[in-house]
Amino acid sequence: MEVNNNADMEQVKKRVEEMSLSVPSKEAWVAKTQEELSQLYDPKLLQDLQSVNEITSKDSNLYIRPLQVDDFDKGYLELLKQLTSVGNVTKEQFENRFSLMKSCKGTYFNTVIVDKSIDKVVGAASLIVERKFIHECANRGIIEEVIVSDQYRGKSLGRLIVQTLVELGKSLDCYKITLNCTDQMIAFYERLGFVAEKGNANFLVIRVH
């Protein structure tokens, strides 16, 4: 574009300034990206679930949220070690796996209970949404890795985090929600509405529709 006089130059400068104001700064884009990457899934999915509020009512220091990328430093893996073998997972490995799981949008819903007084993860459970061709391309929810820290048992947190994931699974239109458990946990899950499959008492199901 040619500029033939001072008036034209002033007009061009004005347009450039307007365009600059309309584009977010580099810092704003970075801040937004960091916020988006911090949690495994959208925390708004938990807002209207009944069991979420019950957890806070048990103890005002406790709250439930999606797994965050910084939970490596908040005791998440140490908590899982109370449940099963974890191995030697580095922070880099944790962050890489977190990013991979987050990239599988709508699949992984790892959820944690945090004690904000010490900023530590004290409970956890995972919901995995499996996409099917059957039942008109339905979703199946799978609950795994349910654990509450030894120091926080007796507050019904295990029951509440499982109920939270059941409610979440229903809101995600899962036609059924399943889990596998040990013999001694069958009665616990049956009290939450799960039913043992015929011929496999350790495979329990809640059928939604």
Summary of the structure (lengths in Angstrom):
residues: 209
radius of gyration: 23.3
end to end distance: 64.0
largest distance: 88.1
contacts: 570
relative contact order: 0.12
helix: 47%
strand: 26%
